[in-house]
């Protein structure tokens, strides 16, 4: 089985979110399962700055963007700790920048994003042709790759290389669709006949993600619940009708995590390693986190977040009840960046509640590990969450999650019932209604159970023994590959 895996970002080379982690891990696990797989991503300036040992290939290609001919080059290396080749599509005009999709430090997208990812889509197909790898499957990820299936089914439909190729599109977050003005159709080189409401057009504009959904054989997304949610008006972001039409081809697969990186038994970033059979190290990590955050080292529940500071992550609920939460006997730790209004609020909280609140408005990989290991409770009350990774990290680290019952959070966190008995797969706390009063009540419920050490330990152990590994996800993707190849 030959698979080409295409992603706009791949860890550790370039990352803005969880997609990069998945794209850096799943291909390695698929390779271990016997899949012959290669990966493609753009050659961003940030890749070159990482001082990674890349080799420039002798492949050069030319593609037409509108009326202009653009030239690309190709670099290559292996995904770390694997034999999986990754090819980087290079063009200095489009990719040699500080940011991946937007100006650094802002939410302003690059004005030429449509050109950049038209070039990327065409470039990948040119390189596949040059390599003569003739994939059984091309697996695309998110809007930046959305035109690849269109080109395969139209402009490349006569190519022997793609004659038997099946196409898979994975939606990591439906909120980001790659929507551009209709005149960008000229840049694609595609027939204007495709610009209609059933194919590429979206309320008078060009929609890259819709294009990928319509032209792919299979659509996947990153949890079973999210696969159902995006077929509704509430979560469908305007594409719910398209997705309902493709419902029989739509599958949810939970993102796995890399236990070689996120595992308290081996984690190199934490002060003491531990596991479910010996939790002594967990207590040491908590003390170390309190010390690092300049919080009093006492036995109170430490609750925290590692998050983007946006409404999507439930920050509006937390801010609404923050003073009441701080009236409880607890400490709060936050790591993340995001909207300026939230950054200013949490800076103010560190002054108002200096003995209880520690905030780091940045992203530091080592500190993320220290926080996961040192917290008692992880807070994730998202408005929507396609999959979520931090609740999975938390479960592995014996940090009990409080989540809203949506998307991947609903598929991975089994909430403690009203009677607070811990049995079966119960591994955290969950609430359904997007309401700050309900969030506060759920936090209070968790704090009450925290003081029953025997039940709390059982809750921790339930989460720590579960398997949310990338290997499990890879096996499900392989089953999808086999299914689509067997379909006539």
DOVO-373452 format. One record per residue (C-alpha): residue number from 0; x, y, z. Coordinates in steps of 0.1 Angstrom, whole numbers. Example, Ala and Ser with C-alpha at 12.3 -4.5 7.8 and 13.67 -1.06 7.14 Angstrom:
# residues 2
pt nr 0 | px 123 | py -45 | pz 78
pt nr 1 | px 137 | py -11 | pz 71
***
This chain:
# residues 488
pt nr 0 | px 0 | py 0 | pz 0
pt nr 1 | px 16 | py 33 | pz -11
pt nr 2 | px 4 | py 64 | pz 7
pt nr 3 | px 12 | py 101 | pz 2
pt nr 4 | px 4 | py 121 | pz 33
pt nr 5 | px 1 | py 158 | pz 28
pt nr 6 | px 0 | py 184 | pz 56
pt nr 7 | px 6 | py 221 | pz 59
pt nr 8 | px 25 | py 216 | pz 91
pt nr 9 | px 45 | py 187 | pz 106
pt nr 10 | px 62 | py 185 | pz 140
pt nr 11 | px 90 | py 191 | pz 147
pt nr 12 | px 96 | py 211 | pz 115
pt nr 13 | px 67 | py 237 | pz 118
pt nr 14 | px 38 | py 239 | pz 142
pt nr 15 | px 8 | py 261 | pz 150
pt nr 16 | px -14 | py 235 | pz 167
pt nr 17 | px -23 | py 198 | pz 171
pt nr 18 | px -23 | py 191 | pz 134
pt nr 19 | px 15 | py 193 | pz 133
pt nr 20 | px 18 | py 167 | pz 162
pt nr 21 | px -5 | py 143 | pz 144
pt nr 22 | px 12 | py 147 | pz 111
pt nr 23 | px 45 | py 141 | pz 127
pt nr 24 | px 34 | py 110 | pz 145
pt nr 25 | px 7 | py 91 | pz 124
pt nr 26 | px 29 | py 85 | pz 94
pt nr 27 | px 56 | py 68 | pz 116
pt nr 28 | px 30 | py 46 | pz 132
pt nr 29 | px 15 | py 37 | pz 98
pt nr 30 | px 50 | py 28 | pz 85
pt nr 31 | px 54 | py 4 | pz 114
pt nr 32 | px 22 | py -12 | pz 104
pt nr 33 | px 36 | py -19 | pz 69
pt nr 34 | px 23 | py 11 | pz 50
pt nr 35 | px 48 | py 25 | pz 25
pt nr 36 | px 43 | py 62 | pz 32
pt nr 37 | px 59 | py 95 | pz 23
pt nr 38 | px 50 | py 130 | pz 37
pt nr 39 | px 48 | py 164 | pz 20
pt nr 40 | px 48 | py 199 | pz 36
pt nr 41 | px 59 | py 234 | pz 26
pt nr 42 | px 95 | py 246 | pz 31
pt nr 43 | px 87 | py 275 | pz 55
pt nr 44 | px 114 | py 298 | pz 67
pt nr 45 | px 110 | py 285 | pz 102
pt nr 46 | px 120 | py 250 | pz 89
pt nr 47 | px 153 | py 264 | pz 76
pt nr 48 | px 159 | py 283 | pz 109
pt nr 49 | px 156 | py 251 | pz 129
pt nr 50 | px 190 | py 239 | pz 117
pt nr 51 | px 176 | py 205 | pz 107
pt nr 52 | px 198 | py 185 | pz 84
pt nr 53 | px 179 | py 187 | pz 51
pt nr 54 | px 193 | py 176 | pz 17
pt nr 55 | px 183 | py 195 | pz -14
pt nr 56 | px 171 | py 171 | pz -42
pt nr 57 | px 178 | py 177 | pz -79
pt nr 58 | px 140 | py 180 | pz -84
pt nr 59 | px 128 | py 213 | pz -98
pt nr 60 | px 93 | py 219 | pz -111
pt nr 61 | px 73 | py 247 | pz -127
pt nr 62 | px 36 | py 254 | pz -121
pt nr 63 | px 12 | py 280 | pz -135
pt nr 64 | px -4 | py 303 | pz -110
pt nr 65 | px -28 | py 325 | pz -130
pt nr 66 | px -8 | py 338 | pz -159
pt nr 67 | px 26 | py 334 | pz -142
pt nr 68 | px 50 | py 305 | pz -141
pt nr 69 | px 64 | py 298 | pz -106
pt nr 70 | px 94 | py 275 | pz -100
pt nr 71 | px 97 | py 252 | pz -70
pt nr 72 | px 125 | py 232 | pz -54
pt nr 73 | px 124 | py 202 | pz -32
pt nr 74 | px 143 | py 193 | pz 0
pt nr 75 | px 142 | py 160 | pz 18
pt nr 76 | px 149 | py 143 | pz 51
pt nr 77 | px 134 | py 116 | pz 74
pt nr 78 | px 108 | py 121 | pz 101
pt nr 79 | px 128 | py 119 | pz 134
pt nr 80 | px 133 | py 84 | pz 147
pt nr 81 | px 119 | py 68 | pz 116
pt nr 82 | px 126 | py 58 | pz 81
pt nr 83 | px 97 | py 78 | pz 67
pt nr 84 | px 108 | py 103 | pz 40
pt nr 85 | px 94 | py 139 | pz 42
pt nr 86 | px 96 | py 162 | pz 12
pt nr 87 | px 95 | py 199 | pz 15
pt nr 88 | px 80 | py 220 | pz -13
pt nr 89 | px 101 | py 252 | pz -16
pt nr 90 | px 95 | py 286 | pz -31
pt nr 91 | px 111 | py 316 | pz -14
pt nr 92 | px 84 | py 341 | pz -25
pt nr 93 | px 56 | py 320 | pz -9
pt nr 94 | px 71 | py 302 | pz 21
pt nr 95 | px 103 | py 319 | pz 33
pt nr 96 | px 85 | py 339 | pz 60
pt nr 97 | px 84 | py 340 | pz 97
pt nr 98 | px 48 | py 329 | pz 100
pt nr 99 | px 30 | py 299 | pz 85
pt nr 100 | px -4 | py 314 | pz 76
pt nr 101 | px -5 | py 348 | pz 91
pt nr 102 | px 18 | py 377 | pz 102
pt nr 103 | px 36 | py 367 | pz 134
pt nr 104 | px 20 | py 381 | pz 166
pt nr 105 | px -13 | py 389 | pz 148
pt nr 106 | px -44 | py 371 | pz 135
pt nr 107 | px -40 | py 388 | pz 101
pt nr 108 | px -37 | py 362 | pz 73
pt nr 109 | px -12 | py 366 | pz 45
pt nr 110 | px -30 | py 382 | pz 16
pt nr 111 | px -16 | py 357 | pz -9
pt nr 112 | px -26 | py 325 | pz 11
pt nr 113 | px -47 | py 313 | pz -18
pt nr 114 | px -17 | py 315 | pz -42
pt nr 115 | px 6 | py 299 | pz -17
pt nr 116 | px -15 | py 268 | pz -13
pt nr 117 | px -25 | py 266 | pz -49
pt nr 118 | px 13 | py 264 | pz -56
pt nr 119 | px 17 | py 238 | pz -28
pt nr 120 | px -11 | py 216 | pz -41
pt nr 121 | px 2 | py 217 | pz -77
pt nr 122 | px 38 | py 213 | pz -66
pt nr 123 | px 31 | py 182 | pz -46
pt nr 124 | px 14 | py 165 | pz -76
pt nr 125 | px 43 | py 175 | pz -99
pt nr 126 | px 68 | py 160 | pz -75
pt nr 127 | px 47 | py 128 | pz -71
pt nr 128 | px 48 | py 125 | pz -109
pt nr 129 | px 86 | py 131 | pz -109
pt nr 130 | px 91 | py 104 | pz -82
pt nr 131 | px 68 | py 79 | pz -101
pt nr 132 | px 55 | py 68 | pz -67
pt nr 133 | px 19 | py 64 | pz -81
pt nr 134 | px 1 | py 64 | pz -47
pt nr 135 | px -28 | py 41 | pz -39
pt nr 136 | px -39 | py 68 | pz -15
pt nr 137 | px -34 | py 105 | pz -11
pt nr 138 | px -42 | py 116 | pz 24
pt nr 139 | px -49 | py 153 | pz 27
pt nr 140 | px -51 | py 174 | pz 59
pt nr 141 | px -71 | py 206 | pz 63
pt nr 142 | px -79 | py 234 | pz 39
pt nr 143 | px -44 | py 241 | pz 28
pt nr 144 | px -44 | py 208 | pz 9
pt nr 145 | px -81 | py 210 | pz -2
pt nr 146 | px -73 | py 216 | pz -39
pt nr 147 | px -52 | py 184 | pz -42
pt nr 148 | px -82 | py 161 | pz -47
pt nr 149 | px -97 | py 186 | pz -72
pt nr 150 | px -65 | py 186 | pz -93
pt nr 151 | px -62 | py 148 | pz -91
pt nr 152 | px -98 | py 143 | pz -103
pt nr 153 | px -96 | py 170 | pz -130
pt nr 154 | px -64 | py 183 | pz -144
pt nr 155 | px -44 | py 151 | pz -135
pt nr 156 | px -72 | py 127 | pz -143
pt nr 157 | px -55 | py 114 | pz -174
pt nr 158 | px -22 | py 107 | pz -157
pt nr 159 | px -13 | py 70 | pz -153
pt nr 160 | px 3 | py 79 | pz -119
pt nr 161 | px -31 | py 88 | pz -104
pt nr 162 | px -53 | py 64 | pz -124
pt nr 163 | px -61 | py 42 | pz -93
pt nr 164 | px -55 | py 68 | pz -66
pt nr 165 | px -81 | py 71 | pz -38
pt nr 166 | px -84 | py 104 | pz -19
pt nr 167 | px -89 | py 110 | pz 18
pt nr 168 | px -95 | py 144 | pz 34
pt nr 169 | px -91 | py 149 | pz 71
pt nr 170 | px -108 | py 178 | pz 88
pt nr 171 | px -90 | py 189 | pz 119
pt nr 172 | px -110 | py 220 | pz 126
pt nr 173 | px -140 | py 229 | pz 104
pt nr 174 | px -138 | py 266 | pz 115
pt nr 175 | px -108 | py 271 | pz 92
pt nr 176 | px -118 | py 265 | pz 56
pt nr 177 | px -96 | py 286 | pz 33
pt nr 178 | px -122 | py 309 | pz 19
pt nr 179 | px -111 | py 334 | pz -8
pt nr 180 | px -128 | py 358 | pz -33
pt nr 181 | px -142 | py 342 | pz -64
pt nr 182 | px -116 | py 358 | pz -88
pt nr 183 | px -90 | py 335 | pz -72
pt nr 184 | px -105 | py 308 | pz -94
pt nr 185 | px -83 | py 324 | pz -122
pt nr 186 | px -52 | py 315 | pz -101
pt nr 187 | px -62 | py 278 | pz -97
pt nr 188 | px -62 | py 271 | pz -135
pt nr 189 | px -94 | py 251 | pz -130
pt nr 190 | px -124 | py 252 | pz -152
pt nr 191 | px -149 | py 279 | pz -142
pt nr 192 | px -176 | py 253 | pz -146
pt nr 193 | px -164 | py 239 | pz -112
pt nr 194 | px -174 | py 271 | pz -95
pt nr 195 | px -209 | py 261 | pz -86
pt nr 196 | px -227 | py 255 | pz -53
pt nr 197 | px -222 | py 217 | pz -54
pt nr 198 | px -184 | py 219 | pz -59
pt nr 199 | px -160 | py 248 | pz -52
pt nr 200 | px -184 | py 278 | pz -47
pt nr 201 | px -194 | py 288 | pz -11
pt nr 202 | px -218 | py 318 | pz -9
pt nr 203 | px -201 | py 334 | pz -39
pt nr 204 | px -166 | py 327 | pz -28
pt nr 205 | px -140 | py 300 | pz -34
pt nr 206 | px -137 | py 274 | pz -5
pt nr 207 | px -106 | py 252 | pz -4
pt nr 208 | px -119 | py 228 | pz 23
pt nr 209 | px -153 | py 223 | pz 7
pt nr 210 | px -134 | py 215 | pz -26
pt nr 211 | px -114 | py 188 | pz -8
pt nr 212 | px -146 | py 174 | pz 9
pt nr 213 | px -165 | py 172 | pz -24
pt nr 214 | px -137 | py 156 | pz -44
pt nr 215 | px -124 | py 131 | pz -19
pt nr 216 | px -135 | py 94 | pz -16
pt nr 217 | px -135 | py 94 | pz 22
pt nr 218 | px -137 | py 123 | pz 47
pt nr 219 | px -124 | py 118 | pz 82
pt nr 220 | px -123 | py 140 | pz 112
pt nr 221 | px -107 | py 138 | pz 146
pt nr 222 | px -135 | py 123 | pz 168
pt nr 223 | px -167 | py 104 | pz 164
pt nr 224 | px -188 | py 130 | pz 182
pt nr 225 | px -173 | py 158 | pz 161
pt nr 226 | px -181 | py 139 | pz 129
pt nr 227 | px -218 | py 140 | pz 141
pt nr 228 | px -216 | py 176 | pz 153
pt nr 229 | px -203 | py 190 | pz 120
pt nr 230 | px -234 | py 177 | pz 103
pt nr 231 | px -255 | py 201 | pz 123
pt nr 232 | px -263 | py 238 | pz 118
pt nr 233 | px -247 | py 247 | pz 152
pt nr 234 | px -213 | py 232 | pz 144
pt nr 235 | px -213 | py 229 | pz 106
pt nr 236 | px -198 | py 263 | pz 98
pt nr 237 | px -220 | py 265 | pz 67
pt nr 238 | px -208 | py 231 | pz 54
pt nr 239 | px -233 | py 210 | pz 74
pt nr 240 | px -254 | py 203 | pz 43
pt nr 241 | px -224 | py 192 | pz 23
pt nr 242 | px -213 | py 169 | pz 51
pt nr 243 | px -247 | py 154 | pz 55
pt nr 244 | px -247 | py 145 | pz 18
pt nr 245 | px -213 | py 127 | pz 24
pt nr 246 | px -224 | py 112 | pz 58
pt nr 247 | px -219 | py 76 | pz 46
pt nr 248 | px -182 | py 85 | pz 37
pt nr 249 | px -175 | py 104 | pz 69
pt nr 250 | px -156 | py 88 | pz 98
pt nr 251 | px -143 | py 100 | pz 132
pt nr 252 | px -109 | py 88 | pz 144
pt nr 253 | px -95 | py 102 | pz 177
pt nr 254 | px -61 | py 117 | pz 174
pt nr 255 | px -36 | py 96 | pz 192
pt nr 256 | px -7 | py 110 | pz 213
pt nr 257 | px 29 | py 100 | pz 212
pt nr 258 | px 37 | py 82 | pz 244
pt nr 259 | px 75 | py 84 | pz 236
pt nr 260 | px 71 | py 121 | pz 243
pt nr 261 | px 41 | py 123 | pz 267
pt nr 262 | px 46 | py 97 | pz 293
pt nr 263 | px 53 | py 105 | pz 330
pt nr 264 | px 74 | py 73 | pz 333
pt nr 265 | px 100 | py 86 | pz 308
pt nr 266 | px 93 | py 123 | pz 305
pt nr 267 | px 127 | py 141 | pz 304
pt nr 268 | px 111 | py 175 | pz 313
pt nr 269 | px 97 | py 167 | pz 347
pt nr 270 | px 116 | py 165 | pz 380
pt nr 271 | px 105 | py 130 | pz 390
pt nr 272 | px 91 | py 102 | pz 368
pt nr 273 | px 61 | py 82 | pz 380
pt nr 274 | px 34 | py 58 | pz 368
pt nr 275 | px 0 | py 45 | pz 380
pt nr 276 | px 17 | py 19 | pz 403
pt nr 277 | px 38 | py 45 | pz 420
pt nr 278 | px 24 | py 80 | pz 423
pt nr 279 | px 51 | py 94 | pz 446
pt nr 280 | px 67 | py 113 | pz 417
pt nr 281 | px 34 | py 130 | pz 409
pt nr 282 | px 35 | py 146 | pz 444
pt nr 283 | px 71 | py 158 | pz 438
pt nr 284 | px 61 | py 173 | pz 404
pt nr 285 | px 33 | py 192 | pz 421
pt nr 286 | px 56 | py 207 | pz 447
pt nr 287 | px 81 | py 216 | pz 420
pt nr 288 | px 54 | py 233 | pz 399
pt nr 289 | px 42 | py 253 | pz 429
pt nr 290 | px 78 | py 264 | pz 436
pt nr 291 | px 85 | py 273 | pz 400
pt nr 292 | px 52 | py 293 | pz 398
pt nr 293 | px 60 | py 310 | pz 432
pt nr 294 | px 29 | py 296 | pz 448
pt nr 295 | px 27 | py 285 | pz 484
pt nr 296 | px 38 | py 248 | pz 486
pt nr 297 | px 7 | py 234 | pz 504
pt nr 298 | px -17 | py 206 | pz 499
pt nr 299 | px -45 | py 223 | pz 480
pt nr 300 | px -58 | py 212 | pz 446
pt nr 301 | px -39 | py 228 | pz 418
pt nr 302 | px -61 | py 234 | pz 388
pt nr 303 | px -48 | py 247 | pz 354
pt nr 304 | px -50 | py 252 | pz 317
pt nr 305 | px -26 | py 250 | pz 287
pt nr 306 | px -46 | py 267 | pz 260
pt nr 307 | px -51 | py 293 | pz 234
pt nr 308 | px -69 | py 323 | pz 250
pt nr 309 | px -100 | py 324 | pz 229
pt nr 310 | px -138 | py 320 | pz 235
pt nr 311 | px -136 | py 287 | pz 217
pt nr 312 | px -117 | py 273 | pz 246
pt nr 313 | px -143 | py 284 | pz 271
pt nr 314 | px -124 | py 314 | pz 285
pt nr 315 | px -156 | py 334 | pz 286
pt nr 316 | px -171 | py 309 | pz 310
pt nr 317 | px -140 | py 309 | pz 332
pt nr 318 | px -137 | py 347 | pz 333
pt nr 319 | px -174 | py 350 | pz 342
pt nr 320 | px -168 | py 329 | pz 374
pt nr 321 | px -131 | py 335 | pz 381
pt nr 322 | px -136 | py 354 | pz 413
pt nr 323 | px -159 | py 328 | pz 427
pt nr 324 | px -135 | py 300 | pz 417
pt nr 325 | px -107 | py 319 | pz 435
pt nr 326 | px -129 | py 320 | pz 466
pt nr 327 | px -122 | py 282 | pz 468
pt nr 328 | px -92 | py 267 | pz 485
pt nr 329 | px -72 | py 260 | pz 454
pt nr 330 | px -44 | py 273 | pz 431
pt nr 331 | px -46 | py 281 | pz 394
pt nr 332 | px -19 | py 279 | pz 368
pt nr 333 | px -22 | py 290 | pz 331
pt nr 334 | px 1 | py 286 | pz 301
pt nr 335 | px -9 | py 301 | pz 268
pt nr 336 | px -13 | py 330 | pz 245
pt nr 337 | px -42 | py 345 | pz 226
pt nr 338 | px -66 | py 374 | pz 225
pt nr 339 | px -52 | py 405 | pz 241
pt nr 340 | px -83 | py 411 | pz 263
pt nr 341 | px -78 | py 377 | pz 279
pt nr 342 | px -41 | py 382 | pz 283
pt nr 343 | px -47 | py 415 | pz 301
pt nr 344 | px -74 | py 399 | pz 323
pt nr 345 | px -51 | py 371 | pz 335
pt nr 346 | px -23 | py 395 | pz 341
pt nr 347 | px -47 | py 414 | pz 364
pt nr 348 | px -56 | py 381 | pz 381
pt nr 349 | px -20 | py 375 | pz 391
pt nr 350 | px -20 | py 408 | pz 409
pt nr 351 | px -54 | py 404 | pz 425
pt nr 352 | px -48 | py 368 | pz 436
pt nr 353 | px -10 | py 368 | pz 439
pt nr 354 | px -10 | py 338 | pz 463
pt nr 355 | px -33 | py 317 | pz 442
pt nr 356 | px -27 | py 325 | pz 405
pt nr 357 | px 3 | py 319 | pz 382
pt nr 358 | px 2 | py 329 | pz 345
pt nr 359 | px 27 | py 324 | pz 317
pt nr 360 | px 16 | py 342 | pz 286
pt nr 361 | px 38 | py 322 | pz 262
pt nr 362 | px 43 | py 287 | pz 250
pt nr 363 | px 71 | py 267 | pz 264
pt nr 364 | px 73 | py 230 | pz 257
pt nr 365 | px 91 | py 220 | pz 289
pt nr 366 | px 67 | py 240 | pz 310
pt nr 367 | px 38 | py 224 | pz 294
pt nr 368 | px 51 | py 190 | pz 305
pt nr 369 | px 58 | py 203 | pz 340
pt nr 370 | px 23 | py 217 | pz 343
pt nr 371 | px 7 | py 184 | pz 331
pt nr 372 | px 27 | py 165 | pz 357
pt nr 373 | px 22 | py 190 | pz 385
pt nr 374 | px -16 | py 198 | pz 382
pt nr 375 | px -43 | py 179 | pz 401
pt nr 376 | px -70 | py 190 | pz 377
pt nr 377 | px -70 | py 201 | pz 341
pt nr 378 | px -97 | py 225 | pz 329
pt nr 379 | px -109 | py 223 | pz 293
pt nr 380 | px -145 | py 238 | pz 290
pt nr 381 | px -144 | py 243 | pz 253
pt nr 382 | px -173 | py 257 | pz 233
pt nr 383 | px -163 | py 231 | pz 207
pt nr 384 | px -133 | py 208 | pz 204
pt nr 385 | px -128 | py 186 | pz 174
pt nr 386 | px -105 | py 163 | pz 193
pt nr 387 | px -83 | py 179 | pz 219
pt nr 388 | px -50 | py 166 | pz 230
pt nr 389 | px -44 | py 181 | pz 264
pt nr 390 | px -72 | py 160 | pz 280
pt nr 391 | px -53 | py 129 | pz 267
pt nr 392 | px -20 | py 141 | pz 280
pt nr 393 | px -37 | py 148 | pz 314
pt nr 394 | px -52 | py 113 | pz 316
pt nr 395 | px -18 | py 98 | pz 311
pt nr 396 | px -3 | py 121 | pz 337
pt nr 397 | px -29 | py 113 | pz 364
pt nr 398 | px -42 | py 149 | pz 361
pt nr 399 | px -80 | py 147 | pz 362
pt nr 400 | px -98 | py 166 | pz 334
pt nr 401 | px -129 | py 188 | pz 337
pt nr 402 | px -143 | py 191 | pz 302
pt nr 403 | px -174 | py 202 | pz 284
pt nr 404 | px -192 | py 173 | pz 267
pt nr 405 | px -184 | py 181 | pz 231
pt nr 406 | px -164 | py 167 | pz 202
pt nr 407 | px -133 | py 147 | pz 212
pt nr 408 | px -138 | py 156 | pz 248
pt nr 409 | px -171 | py 137 | pz 248
pt nr 410 | px -154 | py 107 | pz 233
pt nr 411 | px -125 | py 105 | pz 257
pt nr 412 | px -136 | py 118 | pz 291
pt nr 413 | px -162 | py 97 | pz 310
pt nr 414 | px -177 | py 119 | pz 337
pt nr 415 | px -182 | py 110 | pz 373
pt nr 416 | px -219 | py 105 | pz 381
pt nr 417 | px -240 | py 124 | pz 406
pt nr 418 | px -234 | py 98 | pz 433
pt nr 419 | px -196 | py 103 | pz 429
pt nr 420 | px -189 | py 66 | pz 429
pt nr 421 | px -159 | py 57 | pz 407
pt nr 422 | px -164 | py 27 | pz 385
pt nr 423 | px -158 | py 14 | pz 350
pt nr 424 | px -141 | py 39 | pz 327
pt nr 425 | px -148 | py 70 | pz 347
pt nr 426 | px -118 | py 92 | pz 343
pt nr 427 | px -129 | py 129 | pz 349
pt nr 428 | px -157 | py 154 | pz 351
pt nr 429 | px -179 | py 165 | pz 323
pt nr 430 | px -208 | py 190 | pz 318
pt nr 431 | px -230 | py 196 | pz 287
pt nr 432 | px -247 | py 230 | pz 289
pt nr 433 | px -224 | py 258 | pz 278
pt nr 434 | px -230 | py 278 | pz 309
pt nr 435 | px -207 | py 294 | pz 335
pt nr 436 | px -229 | py 283 | pz 365
pt nr 437 | px -228 | py 247 | pz 353
pt nr 438 | px -190 | py 250 | pz 349
pt nr 439 | px -187 | py 263 | pz 385
pt nr 440 | px -209 | py 235 | pz 399
pt nr 441 | px -187 | py 209 | pz 381
pt nr 442 | px -155 | py 224 | pz 395
pt nr 443 | px -171 | py 223 | pz 430
pt nr 444 | px -180 | py 187 | pz 425
pt nr 445 | px -144 | py 179 | pz 415
pt nr 446 | px -130 | py 198 | pz 445
pt nr 447 | px -153 | py 179 | pz 469
pt nr 448 | px -141 | py 145 | pz 455
pt nr 449 | px -105 | py 156 | pz 456
pt nr 450 | px -105 | py 154 | pz 494
pt nr 451 | px -116 | py 117 | pz 493
pt nr 452 | px -80 | py 105 | pz 485
pt nr 453 | px -90 | py 68 | pz 478
pt nr 454 | px -116 | py 77 | pz 453
pt nr 455 | px -94 | py 104 | pz 437
pt nr 456 | px -66 | py 79 | pz 433
pt nr 457 | px -89 | py 55 | pz 416
pt nr 458 | px -101 | py 82 | pz 392
pt nr 459 | px -64 | py 90 | pz 384
pt nr 460 | px -56 | py 53 | pz 378
pt nr 461 | px -86 | py 49 | pz 355
pt nr 462 | px -73 | py 76 | pz 332
pt nr 463 | px -36 | py 65 | pz 334
pt nr 464 | px -44 | py 29 | pz 323
pt nr 465 | px -63 | py 39 | pz 291
pt nr 466 | px -47 | py 37 | pz 257
pt nr 467 | px -50 | py 68 | pz 236
pt nr 468 | px -18 | py 62 | pz 216
pt nr 469 | px -10 | py 72 | pz 181
pt nr 470 | px -6 | py 35 | pz 173
pt nr 471 | px -43 | py 29 | pz 180
pt nr 472 | px -52 | py 58 | pz 157
pt nr 473 | px -29 | py 46 | pz 130
pt nr 474 | px -46 | py 11 | pz 131
pt nr 475 | px -79 | py 28 | pz 125
pt nr 476 | px -65 | py 49 | pz 96
pt nr 477 | px -51 | py 17 | pz 80
pt nr 478 | px -85 | py 1 | pz 82
pt nr 479 | px -100 | py 32 | pz 64
pt nr 480 | px -73 | py 29 | pz 38
pt nr 481 | px -81 | py -8 | pz 33
pt nr 482 | px -118 | py -1 | pz 31
pt nr 483 | px -115 | py 26 | pz 4
pt nr 484 | px -91 | py 5 | pz -17
pt nr 485 | px -116 | py -24 | pz -16
pt nr 486 | px -145 | py -2 | pz -26
pt nr 487 | px -154 | py -5 | pz -63
***
